[in-house]
């Protein structure tokens, strides 16, 4: 029984839901990789080394904080001072 429980813990399908970096560190990595020109989420994932799932979670947090803007379905950019006006 204990062996079955440890097998379940080892094969946890939700294990990859958490980013490998703490939230603040992941946000900083993403912000440093972004600029005012739109970049695709795929390119951003390659540049940051984050999984798409972890990157999307960070992008949601940054969008809610007003730090980035989505331009189309797959493009993101840093929010500039003129973009919020």
C-alpha positions as CSV (number, residue, x, y, z in Angstrom):
1,X,0.0,0.0,0.0
2,X,2.8,2.4,0.9
3,X,4.5,1.6,-2.4
4,X,1.3,2.5,-4.3
5,X,1.1,5.8,-2.5
6,X,4.7,6.8,-3.2
7,X,4.1,5.9,-6.9
8,X,1.2,8.2,-7.0
9,X,3.2,11.0,-5.5
10,X,6.0,10.5,-7.9
11,X,3.8,10.5,-11.0
12,X,1.8,13.6,-9.9
13,X,0.4,15.1,-13.1
14,X,0.1,18.6,-11.5
15,X,3.8,18.6,-10.6
16,X,4.7,20.7,-13.7
17,X,2.0,23.3,-12.9
18,X,4.3,25.3,-10.7
19,X,7.0,27.4,-12.3
20,X,10.6,26.4,-11.5
21,X,11.3,30.0,-10.3
22,X,9.5,31.9,-7.5
23,X,6.8,34.2,-8.8
24,X,8.8,37.4,-8.3
25,X,11.9,36.0,-10.0
26,X,9.8,34.7,-12.9
27,X,8.2,38.1,-13.3
28,X,11.6,39.8,-13.3
29,X,12.9,37.4,-16.0
30,X,9.9,38.0,-18.2
31,X,10.0,41.8,-17.7
32,X,13.7,41.8,-18.6
33,X,13.0,39.8,-21.8
34,X,10.2,42.2,-22.9
35,X,10.4,45.5,-24.6
36,X,8.0,48.0,-26.2
37,X,7.9,45.9,-29.4
38,X,5.4,43.0,-29.3
39,X,6.9,39.5,-29.0
40,X,5.2,36.2,-29.4
41,X,4.6,34.0,-26.4
42,X,6.6,31.2,-28.0
43,X,9.6,33.5,-28.5
44,X,9.3,34.7,-24.9
45,X,9.2,31.2,-23.6
46,X,12.4,30.3,-25.5
47,X,14.1,33.5,-24.3
48,X,13.1,33.0,-20.6
49,X,13.4,29.3,-20.4
50,X,9.9,29.1,-18.7
51,X,7.3,26.6,-19.8
52,X,4.3,28.0,-21.7
53,X,2.1,27.2,-18.7
54,X,4.4,29.0,-16.3
55,X,4.8,31.9,-18.7
56,X,1.1,32.3,-19.1
57,X,0.6,32.4,-15.4
58,X,3.3,35.1,-15.1
59,X,1.8,37.1,-18.0
60,X,-1.7,37.1,-16.3
61,X,-0.1,38.5,-13.1
62,X,1.8,41.2,-15.0
63,X,-1.3,42.1,-17.1
64,X,-3.4,42.4,-13.9
65,X,-0.7,44.6,-12.5
66,X,-0.8,46.8,-15.6
67,X,2.9,46.1,-16.5
68,X,2.2,44.5,-19.9
69,X,-0.3,44.6,-22.7
70,X,-1.5,41.9,-25.0
71,X,-1.5,42.7,-28.7
72,X,-3.5,40.0,-30.4
73,X,-3.8,36.5,-29.1
74,X,-0.2,35.6,-29.0
75,X,1.8,38.9,-28.7
76,X,2.8,40.8,-25.6
77,X,4.8,43.9,-24.9
78,X,5.7,46.1,-22.0
79,X,3.1,48.8,-21.3
80,X,4.5,52.2,-22.2
81,X,3.4,55.4,-20.5
82,X,1.6,56.5,-23.7
83,X,-0.2,53.1,-24.0
84,X,-2.1,53.7,-20.8
85,X,-3.3,57.2,-21.8
